[in-house]
Amino acid sequence: MRFITEEELRHRFRREHFTEYEPEPETRLTPGARQFLSDRGIRLTEIKTGGSTAQRQDEFEKKDEEGAGQNSSQAADQPFWRIVLVSTQADFLQAGLDLCQEDVLLAKEVFELERYLAKIGSGEEVPEGETHQEIRCFSCTGIGPENSGLLLKDCFEITGFHAQSPNGRVVVRLHVLRSRLRELEQKLPEEKKEMAHRIINRLSQMICHAFGGKICQKN
């Protein structure tokens, strides 16, 4: 199963505008990709395989009052956040591949963050008194080891000005990952949020560095 991300649809839409989208076999849209189609009024059609209608993409989003959803590859129900986690990891992997063309070291760190992200769904328990300090967090004016596990605001709003900067592609790509992770964080159980916070804050530092910031712009 391959996940189609919002970035892929944006790239295709820039090449050729379309009003209807039919997913290819063995693919599934991430929540961001579905939102992209919805925002532009693009109709998402069903596909048929083996003479039967393939599982509707809507089932990917369906959840009950407890936030549980059905994973079609497993018999048992899973919490909805696990499904969103998988698509977020796919976004990180795609971003890592894209960034290899811009900055190999930066791409390597994105892959590392994806591995930490995977720990959220692995069921690993962190011993009492210990935190996820293995995620690199270099002290800056607004973020440091003492608050990197908290949910902090973005250091500054990303706009078209940043997108058109010399390193704009990198800045926007990292911003997309941070946005995806903020969406996931809202769905996570409370005891799993700290890891997400640390990854979010590390991405904020990476965005600032990529833009060439020397003075902290955190509000």
N, C-alpha and C positions, 0 to 999 in steps of 0.2 A: 504493500500500500504506500503510495506517494502522496504527500500533501502539497496542494497548490496554494501558494501564499499570495497575499495582497500585492506584494512587489511584482510577482510574475504577471498578475492580471493587469497591473498598472502599465508594465512594460508593453504587454500585448495591446492594451487599449491605446497607448500612444502611437503604436505603429498603424493600427487600424481600428477605428471605432466599431463596436458591435453592440447589438441590442438584445442578443440572446446568447446564452452560454450553456453548452452541453459538456459536462465533465467527461474526460476520457475514462475508459475502463481502468479499474484498480487505482483510482485517484480519489482524493477527498479534499474539500476546501477547508482551510483554516477559518476560524470565526472572523478574522480580519478580512479575508477574501470574500466571505459571504456578505459582510457589511459593505465592502467596496461595490459589489454588484447591486445591492439594495439601494445604496445612495444614488446610483446612476440609473435606476429603473431598468436594469438589465435582467431579463427573465432567465431564471435558472430552470433548465429542462431536465427531465429524467432520462436515464439511459436504460436500455434493456439488454440483459445478458442471458444467454441460454433459454430464451423464450419467456422469461419472467422479468418483471420490473425490478430493477436493482433497488437496494435500500435507499429511500429518499434521504437527501442531505439534511432535511429537517430533523431526522432522528438523531443526527449528530449533535444538534442543539437541545434536544428535548431533555428535560430534567424534572424531577418531582419536587415536592416541597422541601425535601432534605438535600436537594442539589445532586441527586443521583441520576445518572444517565446509563444508557445501555451501550456497551462496547460490542459491536457486531462480531468481533473476533473471539469473544469469550462468552461462555454460557451464563456466567453470573453477572449481576449488575455491578457497576463501579460508580464511585462518586463522580459527579460531573467535573470536579476540578482535575481529576486524573486525565480525562479526555482533553481538557484545555491544556494541561501540562504537556502532553505528547505533542500537540500542535505547536506549542511555544518552543519546545526543544527542536522541532523541525525548522522553525524560523531561525534559531541560533545556528544550526548546522548549515543552512543555506547562506546565512550571513557570513559565516566563517569561510565558506567557499568563495563567495564574492569578494571578500576582503583580502583574500590571498593575492589578488591582482593589485591591491593598493598598498598593503602593509602586511608582510608575512608574520611579523611578531604580534601585531594587533589581532590578526586572524587566529593565531595560536592561543591568545588569551580568551577570545570568544569561544573557542572550542573547550578551553578549560572551564569557563563559566557554564557551558552546557553540561559538563560532567557534574558540576556542583548542583545544577538545576535538577539533574536526574536523581540526586539524593533525596529531593523532596518527596518523590514518589517511591523511593526504595524501601521505606519502612524503617530506615536506620534511626535509632534513638541516640540523642546526644546526652552523655552523662550529665547529671546535675552539676551546675557550676561551670560547665564548659560551653563554649560558643563556637561558632564557625569561623574561627580566626584564621583558618587556612586560606580563606579568600583574601587576596592581597588588597589592602586598603592603605594607601600612603596618606599620611596626615596632610590635610590642606586646611584652608581657613574655615571651611564650612563642614567638612567631613573628616572623621578620624576614627580610630578603633573604639573610642568611647561612645560614639553614636551611630556607627555604621550598621548596627542591627536594628535601628529604628526606621520608621517610614518617614522619610524626609521629602520635602518638596524638590522639584527640579531646580537646579542651580540657576537656570535662565530659560526663558521660552525660546524654542527653536522656531525660526521663521524663514522666509524666503531669503533673507539676508545671509543667514548661516548656510543655507543650501547652495547659494551661489558663490560661497567663499572657495578659495583654492582647494580646501580639503572637504568641500561640501558633501560629496558622496559618502564619505566615511561618517561624517557627523550625522547625516540623515539616517544612514543604515543603523548606527548605534541607537539613535533616538527611537527608531521603530522597535528595536528589541526592548528598550526600556518601557515603551508604551505597552507592548504585548505583556511584559512582565507585570506591569501595574494592573492590567486587566486580570491576570491570573491571581495576583495577590488578593484581590477582592473576594475570590472564590475559595481560597485556601482555609483549612482549619487553623485556628489561632496558633496552635503549637507548631505549625509549619511555616509561619510567616517570616520568622527571623532570617532564614536562609535567603528567601526572596528579597527581603530588605537589603541584605548585604550585597546581593548581585545588582540590584537596582542602583544602589549608591556607588558601587564600583563603576557601573556604566556611566553614571553622571561624571565621575572623575575622568573616565576615558573620553567622553564627549568634550569636556573642557580642554583636555590636553590636545585632542585632535583639532580643535578650533584654534589652538595656539594661545589659549588664555594664560596670562601671567598674573592677573589680579582676579581674586575670587569674585564672581558675579552673583553669588547666592543671595537671594532676598532675605 
